[in-house]
Amino acid sequence: MTTDPLALYVHWPFCISKCPYCDFNSHVRDVVDQGLWRDALLADLAHEAALTPDRRLGSIFFGGGTPSLMPPVTVAAIITAADRHWGLDSDCEITLEANPSSVEASRFADLATAGVNRVSLGLQALEDQALSFLGRAHSVAEGLAALDTAQSAFDRVSFDLIYARPGQSLAAWTQELSRALAFGTGHLSLYQLTIEPGTRFATLAARGDLTIPDADSAADLFEATRAITHAAGIPAYEISNHARPGQESRHNLTYWRYRDYVGIGPGAHGRRGGEATFRRKKPENWLSAVGRNAHGMETSDALSPTTQAVEALLMGLRLDEGVDLHRIATLGGGAMPLDEARVALLARQGLLVRDAGRLTVTPAGMPVLEAILREIVTA
């Protein structure tokens, strides 16, 4: 039995509005019965706890949707129940994603009292025109006021920015990123804008009304991002995430290092004990399932050794630390799902390093990570 800490993901699916770039499981509802949802989440949590005895929690992550819309009393109830069912590590990282509106920022003190010790703010841009383009409801001034409030309320603060926006120059992004680094947070999530199927941006792109930077321009922006953050002492540790040493997201490292986690709430994924779990996605369907079954599970499937090894490679090679190939082989039942000839070729090209039983993607390889994975990982 593994002794690694378990991670808990809690999905809150509701938002004030749907952003045009977002393909997450988020929904707009006029009315949410808060008491009913609190009870349902606690029931879903209890079901997972019964299936994972003798484990402690190393992290909890409230994601969404917009979990800062959750009443602090609900957040407190979930943390208390998680501690009762599993027990929390003494340094348990408890993160909540938040929109930087003044209404939500007013809850930060209560959320900290509830037990949240890390917040991830969706600033997304430091230009009002860009925020409008991204469909965000807050202004730059409101976002920075929320950031200031968050830094007063929580031990650890991260925020997101989206770059490679239409027409964004390297000089403009460099200036925006330099401003972001000056705020002194220990963690930044910096994502290139991508056009996801089913989003409003995908509709606009299909009509020719939206064009993002080409691959070469995007690569220049990516490389500049890494250089600037590294020089500022907040280097990349994952393809899109940057942190001061010791400030990395422990919860997200659980995913990328292919460790066990449980997920509750609509559409939440989990992976524990060699099984992949998936909750019903639509909020109303999940709620009905919990009412019938005391959990919102839709599927729970055993993962074959090959699948586990492949998934561990796909996740782990996102990290600058790379993967332990001995562990990959162990997960795969002795088999290594790698095209060794392609690995050797890409290593000679300076895109991969294979050394002392580890495989890592080099800084030169990170901009083309998806292409590398398609080349080397065999299923």
Secondary structure, DSSP 4 states (H G I P E B T S, - for coil): ---SPEEEEEEE-EESS--TT--SS-EE-S---HHHHHHHHHHHHHHHHHHSTT--EEEEEEEES-GGGS-HHHHHHHHHHHHHHT-EEEEEEEEEEE---HHHHTTHHHHHHHT--EEEEEEE-SSHHHHHHTT-SS-HHHHHHHHHHHHHH-SEEEEEEEES-TT--HHHHHHHHHHHHTT--SEEEEEE----TTSHHHHHHHTTS-----HHHHHHHHHHHHHHHHHTT--EEETTEEE-TT-S-HHHHHHHTT--EEEESTT-EEEETTEEEEE-SSHHHHHHHHHHHSS-EEEEEEPPHHHHHHHHHHHHTTBTT-EEHHHHHHHTTT---B-HHHHHHHHHTTSEEEETTEEEE-TTTGGGHHHHHHHHB--
